[in-house]
Amino acid sequence: MDKYKTLALNTVIFAVGSFGSKILLFFLTRLYTGNIISDNLNTKEMLEITANFLIPVFTFSIAEAVIRYGIDRAYDKRQVFSNAVVTELGGLVLLLLCTPLIGLFSFTDGFLALLIVYICTSSFRQLCAQFVRARGLLKLYSVDGILTALTLYLFNVIFISVLGMGVRGFMLSVICSDFCSGVFLCIVSGIPRFFSFRYVDKKLLRRMLAFSVPLIPTAVLWIFTGFADRFFIGIMQGPEGLVGKSAAGVYGAASKIPNLISMVSTIFFQAWNISAITENDSAGRNQFYQRIFGAYQSILCIAAAFLIALVQPLSNVLISNKLDTAYEAAFRYTPVLVVSVLLMCFNQFLSSIYTATQHTRNSFWTSLIAAGANLPLNLLMIPKWGVYGAIAATYISYLLCYIVRIVDARRYVPFRVNHLLFAANNVILLGMSTAIIKMPQRYVLYLVCGVGLILALNYEAIIVTAKKILKR
């Protein structure tokens, strides 16, 4: 099948399995804000970020190697999976040994045991899901995504809404949902038959670790930026109402809406990652990247423009302020976060070049630039502008990473990029964001004009790529 149609078909498969389930999960934001006050929501956010921070560290990001080497037909899938299981088991033993150190963080008080189990079950589920994806069982992967979302929603309703367990209920919901998902994938796809200690291949294991270990700091650094924002908002002095645990909790709620952009990107990226690996040595690779990145950039910018324009009604639907009126300010924090997530999605696309060409060390040092910029910017800007300072710090750090990656990644895949279009899109989206924050007279007119300009600038790249797919 033609590479464009293969990418389109895989994207549709992932979309069918992911879109409905991810929309369902967004309504959990309303459930959380309706049942957990902003101070406790910050604790929930910190625990979730900590788990996501520690998973790649103690699993050595081996699930990423499962995708890279599981797709490649030159490697035995039994060896790939067995190597990954042994690696994760060793990493989780280290996790148990490090538990006292993790317990030094005050927000883990009363939640430490749940946090360790959360990390173990999430790692188990992630490995199973990535192996199913590497085997080409995309429909099963999508079905699992739907079932996982449904069980997560159900467990949240039971533990939080019905039993009133708050943050502890959230942790139990994720643990139960991930465990059910892992067991489901093992039974349906016959995963256990791919594992045996006799399949462990030391030479391949070293190669997999050489690929995945440089991705640990990459994953950690991206998560660190989100952790640093909430942490510094929670502890630093600054403008009244814009710092403290409550403000950090509201910031956490506001950050959920931009994830709608991330949702669209993730659906595409799951399919794109497969194409990037399989087409790495093909003829016409550079033109393929050029067309796909152009369409990808345009689609996400259009989605971002509509999301910013509709942020206030969306916030009213997704975020409840009945329990805590502090959540009323969330919609003003969202627009620039939308643009920041947009940049993160572009950075993710460029990281696929490092994955496909096996230059994962570059993924590390380019991510280090973002984290290295984010920390001093937070220290400088939060005391002056509170939450808005943290948001600006995130945007600037992601922009710096993009600038470095767009230069560096194209040394390996030299495709053309419309830099003027990128700059114009950013200026317009930031202008729309300012209109939401300041809310001047006729601000709705500014938003409508912004959406119109984004559509006018970006429709052509989408149409050209669509025609390319349909012709084939």
C-alpha positions as MATLAB code, in Angstrom:
seq = 'MDKYKTLALNTVIFAVGSFGSKILLFFLTRLYTGNIISDNLNTKEMLEITANFLIPVFTFSIAEAVIRYGIDRAYDKRQVFSNAVVTELGGLVLLLLCTPLIGLFSFTDGFLALLIVYICTSSFRQLCAQFVRARGLLKLYSVDGILTALTLYLFNVIFISVLGMGVRGFMLSVICSDFCSGVFLCIVSGIPRFFSFRYVDKKLLRRMLAFSVPLIPTAVLWIFTGFADRFFIGIMQGPEGLVGKSAAGVYGAASKIPNLISMVSTIFFQAWNISAITENDSAGRNQFYQRIFGAYQSILCIAAAFLIALVQPLSNVLISNKLDTAYEAAFRYTPVLVVSVLLMCFNQFLSSIYTATQHTRNSFWTSLIAAGANLPLNLLMIPKWGVYGAIAATYISYLLCYIVRIVDARRYVPFRVNHLLFAANNVILLGMSTAIIKMPQRYVLYLVCGVGLILALNYEAIIVTAKKILKR';
ca = [
       0.000    0.000    0.000;
       1.182    3.568   -0.759;
       2.906    5.237    2.211;
       0.444    8.158    2.277;
      -2.565    5.862    2.337;
      -0.929    3.608    4.919;
      -0.394    6.615    7.180;
      -3.962    7.814    6.574;
      -5.437    4.357    7.268;
      -3.414    3.893   10.459;
      -4.432    7.375   11.617;
      -8.108    6.523   11.063;
      -7.722    3.270   13.024;
      -6.097    5.097   15.943;
      -8.697    7.877   15.727;
     -11.610    5.432   15.932;
     -10.065    3.846   19.001;
      -8.829    7.009   20.677;
     -11.061    9.969   19.918;
     -14.196    8.917   21.758;
     -12.248    7.524   24.691;
     -10.084   10.635   25.055;
     -13.125   12.930   24.905;
     -14.645   10.814   27.672;
     -11.534   11.331   29.786;
     -11.801   15.107   29.421;
     -15.084   15.001   31.291;
     -13.117   13.602   34.211;
     -11.761   17.140   34.645;
     -15.259   18.253   35.632;
     -15.596   15.262   37.953;
     -12.281   16.126   39.638;
     -12.984   19.851   39.988;
     -16.516   19.081   41.213;
     -15.303   16.733   43.955;
     -11.746   17.828   44.840;
     -10.871   21.336   46.098;
      -8.054   23.171   44.309;
      -5.486   22.530   47.100;
      -6.062   18.766   46.945;
      -6.243   18.830   43.154;
      -2.680   20.144   43.203;
      -1.679   17.090   45.287;
      -3.375   14.843   42.734;
      -1.530   16.606   39.908;
       1.831   16.330   41.689;
       1.357   12.599   42.318;
       0.387   12.026   38.692;
       3.369   14.001   37.401;
       5.703   12.182   39.810;
       4.490    8.804   38.533;
       4.951    9.892   34.918;
       8.386   11.215   35.879;
       9.515    7.966   37.519;
       8.097    5.484   34.983;
      10.697    6.173   32.251;
      13.471    6.307   34.870;
      12.796    2.901   36.413;
      11.738    1.180   33.166;
      14.691    2.671   31.244;
      12.140    3.864   28.619;
      12.336    0.319   27.266;
       8.785    0.502   25.872;
      10.109    2.948   23.246;
      12.677    0.344   22.176;
       9.869   -2.220   21.915;
       8.246   -0.034   19.249;
      11.506    0.632   17.393;
      12.765   -2.962   17.307;
       9.385   -4.711   17.435;
       8.340   -3.103   14.144;
      11.664   -3.921   12.484;
      11.386   -7.351   10.840;
      15.116   -7.941   11.271;
      14.554   -8.698   14.964;
      12.777  -11.593   16.697;
       9.732  -10.224   18.519;
      10.113  -12.834   21.260;
      13.612  -11.578   21.987;
      12.478   -7.942   21.882;
       9.624   -8.526   24.342;
      11.575  -10.826   26.678;
      14.425   -8.309   26.857;
      11.922   -5.580   27.708;
      10.238   -7.612   30.458;
      13.568   -8.472   32.113;
      14.599   -4.810   31.943;
      11.362   -3.621   33.547;
      11.519   -6.232   36.307;
      15.034   -5.105   37.195;
      13.979   -1.470   37.125;
      10.990   -2.038   39.390;
      13.228   -3.783   41.945;
      15.318   -0.590   41.970;
      12.097    1.387   42.431;
      11.276   -0.553   45.598;
      14.775    0.111   46.942;
      14.355    3.851   46.268;
      10.919    4.084   47.919;
      12.260    5.797   51.091;
      13.780    8.563   48.941;
      10.507    9.104   47.077;
       8.745    9.354   50.435;
      10.782   12.462   51.300;
       8.411   14.567   49.162;
       5.664   15.895   51.436;
       2.877   15.465   48.878;
       3.424   11.667   48.959;
       2.374   11.483   52.644;
      -0.377    8.891   52.886;
      -0.067    8.000   49.191;
       3.395    6.406   48.902;
       2.280    2.762   48.662;
      -0.400    3.667   46.117;
       2.157    5.647   44.113;
       4.496    2.630   43.865;
       1.643    0.339   42.773;
       0.483    3.043   40.313;
       3.963    3.089   38.708;
       4.120   -0.724   38.495;
       0.681   -1.194   36.911;
       1.136    1.715   34.497;
       4.513    0.323   33.397;
       2.940   -3.115   32.883;
       0.104   -1.693   30.810;
       2.406    0.547   28.756;
       4.709   -2.342   27.832;
       1.813   -4.596   26.796;
       0.166   -1.846   24.725;
       3.383   -0.898   22.921;
       4.145   -4.526   22.092;
       0.654   -5.018   20.656;
       1.210   -1.897   18.559;
       4.645   -3.114   17.413;
       3.083   -6.393   16.247;
       0.724   -4.424   13.996;
      -2.411   -5.251   16.006;
      -3.651   -1.691   15.655;
      -7.358   -2.492   15.915;
      -6.795   -4.319   19.198;
      -4.651   -1.404   20.392;
      -7.529    0.959   19.614;
     -10.162   -1.256   21.267;
      -7.992   -1.412   24.374;
      -7.812    2.388   24.391;
     -11.609    2.588   24.473;
     -11.970   -0.060   27.184;
      -9.246    1.539   29.309;
     -10.970    4.922   29.134;
     -14.348    3.412   30.027;
     -12.968    1.492   33.006;
     -11.011    4.541   34.194;
     -14.153    6.680   34.031;
     -16.209    4.021   35.813;
     -13.648    3.540   38.592;
     -13.387    7.334   39.061;
     -17.152    7.636   39.414;
     -17.199    4.809   41.975;
     -14.172    5.860   44.034;
     -14.526    9.662   43.846;
     -18.198   10.530   43.233;
     -19.846    7.631   45.088;
     -17.338    6.759   47.814;
     -15.856   10.270   48.165;
     -12.262    9.010   48.322;
     -10.762   12.115   46.677;
      -7.101   11.875   45.642;
      -6.844    8.294   46.939;
      -9.812    7.393   44.730;
      -8.034    8.830   41.697;
      -4.942    6.713   42.377;
      -7.000    3.534   42.813;
      -8.912    4.280   39.596;
      -5.741    4.455   37.506;
      -4.293    1.329   39.145;
      -7.427   -0.751   38.528;
      -7.880    0.532   34.969;
      -4.258   -0.104   33.936;
      -4.261   -3.570   35.500;
      -7.467   -4.530   33.656;
      -5.992   -3.230   30.385;
      -2.759   -5.195   30.772;
      -4.598   -8.434   31.577;
      -6.982   -7.894   28.636;
      -4.102   -7.415   26.177;
      -2.239  -10.442   27.534;
      -5.270  -12.707   27.130;
      -6.535  -11.483   23.753;
      -3.179  -11.127   21.947;
      -1.393  -14.056   23.576;
       1.433  -11.915   24.916;
       2.701  -14.503   27.470;
       3.853  -16.864   24.693;
       6.369  -14.220   23.585;
       8.128  -14.227   26.947;
      10.740  -16.641   28.212;
      14.077  -16.120   29.910;
      15.651  -18.295   27.195;
      14.620  -15.672   24.601;
      16.701  -12.996   26.328;
      19.467  -11.927   23.955;
      22.240   -9.918   25.600;
      23.510   -8.399   22.359;
      20.042   -7.171   21.371;
      19.367   -6.056   24.943;
      22.470   -3.849   24.882;
      21.321   -2.392   21.572;
      17.819   -1.739   22.889;
      19.188   -0.059   26.009;
      21.593    2.032   23.925;
      18.505    3.250   22.061;
      16.158    3.713   25.029;
      18.399    4.994   27.836;
      19.050    8.381   26.125;
      15.261    8.766   25.995;
      15.012    8.661   29.806;
      16.232   12.239   30.339;
      14.161   13.298   27.330;
      10.939   12.020   28.905;
      11.956   13.242   32.352;
      12.864   16.725   31.140;
       9.521   17.252   29.408;
       7.673   16.147   32.523;
      10.005   18.278   34.654;
       8.738   21.460   33.007;
       5.162   20.662   34.081;
       6.343   19.633   37.552;
       8.435   22.795   37.963;
       5.538   25.066   36.980;
       3.176   23.620   39.587;
       5.874   23.279   42.247;
       7.073   26.881   42.008;
       3.556   28.316   41.749;
       2.762   26.396   44.938;
       5.742   27.563   47.033;
       6.867   30.964   45.712;
       5.792   34.442   46.774;
       4.043   36.570   44.171;
       0.845   38.407   43.227;
      -2.092   37.556   45.498;
      -4.309   34.841   44.027;
      -1.727   33.928   41.387;
       0.587   31.834   43.598;
       0.058   29.170   46.278;
      -1.356   25.647   46.271;
      -4.809   26.825   45.217;
      -3.391   28.711   42.210;
      -1.304   25.647   41.311;
      -4.456   23.518   41.428;
      -6.303   25.925   39.131;
      -3.295   25.924   36.785;
      -3.507   22.121   36.728;
      -7.198   22.267   35.809;
      -6.522   24.863   33.086;
      -3.815   22.670   31.570;
      -6.339   19.906   30.831;
      -8.114   21.832   28.062;
      -4.979   22.332   25.893;
      -4.629   18.555   25.985;
      -7.379   18.501   23.339;
      -4.620   19.607   20.945;
      -2.341   16.934   22.335;
      -5.130   14.405   21.796;
      -5.336   15.186   18.067;
      -1.550   15.079   17.835;
      -1.232   11.781   19.716;
      -3.719   10.047   17.419;
      -1.690   11.102   14.391;
       1.684   10.545   16.046;
       0.914    6.912   16.872;
       0.454    6.267   13.153;
       3.284    8.583   12.089;
       5.830    6.894   14.344;
       5.238    3.626   12.481;
       5.582    5.342    9.082;
       8.728    7.236   10.140;
      10.449    3.967   11.062;
       9.287    1.915    8.060;
       9.981    4.700    5.529;
      13.359    5.732    6.973;
      15.373    4.273    4.088;
      12.806    4.764    1.328;
      13.101    6.949   -1.768;
      11.255   10.248   -1.486;
      11.557   10.240    2.299;
      12.394   13.960    2.544;
       9.429   15.051    0.440;
       7.204   12.730    2.481;
       8.305   14.490    5.696;
       7.838   17.915    4.099;
       4.245   17.285    3.027;
       3.214   15.536    6.229;
       4.780   18.137    8.549;
       3.178   20.958    6.542;
      -0.284   19.415    6.860;
       0.318   18.446   10.498;
       1.346   22.000   11.409;
      -1.650   23.511    9.634;
      -4.220   21.130   11.135;
      -2.949   21.718   14.671;
      -2.827   25.510   14.229;
      -6.424   25.551   12.996;
      -7.472   23.335   15.916;
      -5.607   25.638   18.331;
      -7.328   28.738   16.928;
     -10.799   27.243   17.401;
      -9.889   25.981   20.871;
      -8.691   29.428   21.980;
     -11.805   31.077   20.524;
     -14.074   28.640   22.382;
     -12.040   28.390   25.587;
     -14.578   30.120   27.852;
     -17.603   27.928   26.993;
     -15.367   24.840   27.013;
     -14.118   25.735   30.489;
     -17.703   26.115   31.694;
     -18.459   22.592   30.451;
     -15.258   20.817   31.521;
     -14.403   22.622   34.783;
     -16.854   22.846   37.675;
     -16.549   25.814   40.067;
     -19.373   24.811   42.406;
     -17.061   23.289   45.020;
     -14.303   25.911   44.677;
     -14.807   29.312   42.997;
     -11.044   29.580   42.390;
     -11.606   27.455   39.271;
     -13.429   30.410   37.637;
     -10.057   31.893   36.599;
      -8.916   28.753   34.778;
     -10.066   29.837   31.305;
      -7.741   32.872   31.330;
      -4.699   30.629   31.851;
      -5.593   28.253   29.044;
      -4.898   30.114   25.730;
      -1.100   30.489   25.994;
      -0.941   26.920   27.309;
      -2.690   25.894   24.079;
       0.092   27.511   22.038;
       2.699   25.891   24.295;
       1.172   22.446   23.735;
       1.183   23.201   20.011;
       4.951   23.736   20.162;
       5.355   20.557   22.197;
       3.523   18.646   19.437;
       5.894   20.057   16.802;
       8.835   19.053   18.995;
       7.376   15.572   19.260;
       7.172   15.316   15.462;
      10.813   16.325   15.142;
      11.785   13.769   17.792;
      10.425   11.055   15.475;
      13.400   11.824   13.206;
      15.774   10.998   16.052;
      13.845    7.784   16.734;
      13.743    6.652   13.096;
      17.421    7.438   12.465;
      18.516    6.136   15.906;
      19.970    9.465   17.078;
      18.152    9.473   20.417;
      21.013   11.328   22.157;
      19.982   14.415   20.187;
      16.501   14.062   21.622;
      18.083   14.300   25.075;
      20.235   17.390   24.653;
      17.561   19.323   22.755;
      15.067   18.554   25.557;
      17.693   19.663   28.067;
      17.565   23.128   26.498;
      13.832   23.374   27.245;
      14.219   22.211   30.854;
      17.333   24.336   31.365;
      15.476   27.442   30.215;
      12.264   26.648   32.088;
      13.815   26.576   35.567;
      15.435   30.051   35.638;
      12.496   31.554   33.747;
      10.109   30.248   36.421;
      12.312   31.661   39.181;
      12.419   35.019   37.405;
       8.825   35.362   36.197;
       6.582   33.704   38.813;
       7.388   36.269   41.569;
       6.314   39.039   39.164;
       3.330   37.512   37.371;
       2.421   34.335   39.244;
       0.632   31.739   37.103;
       1.042   33.914   34.002;
       4.806   33.905   34.554;
       4.851   30.095   34.673;
       2.787   29.936   31.480;
       5.152   32.346   29.702;
       8.172   30.339   30.923;
       6.691   27.151   29.467;
       6.018   28.793   26.103;
       9.518   30.286   25.821;
      11.264   27.028   26.787;
       9.241   24.990   24.249;
       9.934   27.605   21.570;
      13.688   27.408   22.215;
      13.565   23.619   21.903;
      11.665   23.904   18.609;
      14.186   26.357   17.148;
      17.092   24.055   18.013;
      15.351   20.892   16.803;
      14.146   22.325   13.500;
      17.788   23.038   12.675;
      19.349   19.898   14.154;
      16.799   17.250   13.098;
      16.936   18.326    9.464;
      20.596   17.351    9.352;
      19.330   13.754    9.285;
      16.171   14.267    7.214;
      16.601   17.501    5.215;
      12.996   18.481    4.483;
      11.782   22.028    3.749;
       9.836   24.027    6.344;
       7.830   27.237    5.899;
       9.317   29.307    8.736;
       7.311   32.405    7.828;
       4.049   30.474    8.192;
       5.192   29.139   11.567;
       5.965   32.670   12.810;
       2.676   34.104   11.491;
       0.649   31.335   13.148;
       2.379   31.972   16.481;
       1.813   35.730   16.364;
      -1.893   35.325   15.549;
      -2.490   32.677   18.220;
      -0.677   34.745   20.862;
      -2.753   37.765   19.824;
      -5.934   35.731   20.332;
      -4.603   34.586   23.711;
      -4.021   38.191   24.771;
      -7.621   39.015   23.833;
      -8.856   36.258   26.170;
      -6.611   37.369   29.045;
      -7.359   41.113   28.743;
     -10.933   40.755   27.407;
     -11.164   44.242   25.816;
     -14.356   45.526   24.187;
     -15.180   43.601   21.014;
     -12.729   40.872   21.993;
     -15.016   38.357   20.261;
     -14.375   40.205   16.987;
     -10.628   39.813   17.526;
     -11.100   36.085   18.062;
     -13.198   35.698   14.907;
     -10.609   37.612   12.874;
      -7.847   35.446   14.337;
      -9.617   32.223   13.365;
     -10.230   33.621    9.870;
      -6.554   34.516    9.405;
      -5.395   31.086   10.612;
      -7.786   29.377    8.187;
      -6.632   31.570    5.297;
      -2.958   30.854    5.981;
      -3.229   27.114    6.534;
      -5.923   25.607    4.329;
      -3.630   25.124    1.312;
      -1.180   22.698    2.970;
      -4.059   20.496    4.116;
      -5.695   20.433    0.675;
      -2.420   19.599   -1.118;
      -1.758   16.640    1.176;
      -5.375   15.442    0.969;
      -5.195   15.466   -2.836;
      -1.937   13.528   -2.675;
      -3.625   10.808   -0.630;
      -6.807   10.665   -2.756;
      -4.903   10.465   -6.058;
      -3.187    7.314   -4.862;
];
